[in-house]
């Protein structure tokens, strides 16, 4: 895609790239003497065909076929497909991503911030943002959002706090925020856009969980429409695209289109899977044509579920009751944040019961809540089954289980002291020591509770006694930790 290329007509009823795949498969399936090695033979690995369907082979086309456009040098259907996506969301340009919102975060950070320059980011960011710091060499200036006392998690970034950070670091060259977060709560993006642009720096937004926002007037506005300079979205999270399929939207000129295009190309696979890109094309068309109708139903189902959950003894489903405090400007009603601790169970324990007894999985669980995502794929029957399962687990546990007296709700410790930038620390020599012996040492790896994927420790930060205690608490709560060499965290790597 080139910056100046324009399709002759932006017709949202079209899915030009996906249609080119269908035409190739149906009309002229190639006699292949090129990659992929399976040569489109669905019988080569029958186990995969049985599980995924024959299309996983017959549709695995690539740019060696003359009718298939190439993601990294698009000249035809992919140009139009990406510009149709940009028009659908209100961006100037849209890049199709095959490595998820992860690569979008990495690309836009690398485009906005050079080695050693400062970027202000919320500490409540996804692990992919921290990977972007390592790749770009940026020096992070963290803003620590206030932890909401009911949810035990920071849910928004306050504009006043961001203003203070900019006053303290006037040499910062970009701001990066996550909006909405895993819990479905949103910051005042309009205020943050005005603040960033008053300092003539770009606002970068990880909107991975907000690909649906643009398509219904009763949902919070997307950051794209509010003037953010670069916004990454995951249509696979809330729409119908295939996992790993994502969008990166660019607006304005504060970020270089040419640089961003270059970075997207070098960070993604040079062998893009057309299943991902094709699904982006079709998901965009569906939402452009039917988004409001589909989301009417989705919002109604989520509202019904929220009201029903609030009637179940021992449970509470947050929503509009949290808006207005701690920087929270709005909430996404399609996210159900369900407090379960009044049943005597943790979120992880409650989720395990739902899985073992009802084969029901949730978006994620923390020590206090379950988070369930309601999407355009949900139906009244699915919502009824969710409510019935929640009610059954809550009622049984309240009558048979005494709340555990040994559970202590710890607040995450203060932001660690930064000694080295993440990139500097990653490439220093390091060694493993027992976690309890790492006090006052400089961490050499990431320590990330997952989900939601927000680091407790990053390379280059000092490990405090309070942090060690908090990590040990999370391990007792069976919170999964990703990032460190030793996943059990009996040891942690420190800078030598």
Secondary structure, 3 states (H helix, E strand, C coil): CCCCCCCCCCCCCCCHHHHHHHHHHHHHCCCCCCCCCCCCCCCCCHHHHHHHCCHHHHCCCCCCCCCCCCHHHCCCHHHHHHHHHHHHHCCCEEEEECCHHHHHHHHHHHHHCCCCCEEEEECCCCHHHHHHHHHHCCEEEEECCCEECCCCEECCCCHHHHHHHHHHCCCCCEEEEECCCCCCEECCHHHHHHHHHHCCCEEEEECHHHCCHHHCCCCCCCCCCCCCCEEEECHHHHCCCCCCCEEEEECCCCCCHHHHHHHHHHHCCCCCCHHHHHHHHHHHHHHHHHHHHHHHHHHHHHHHHHHHHCCCCCCEEECHHHCCCCCCCEECCCEEEEECHHHCCCHHHHHHHHHHHHCCCCCEECCCEEEEECCCCCCHHHHHHHHHHHHHHHHHHHHHCCCCCCCCCCCCCCCCCECCCHHHHHCCCEEEEEHHHCCCCEECCCEEECCCCEEEECCCEECCHHHHHHHHHHHHCCCCEECCCCCCCCEEEEEC
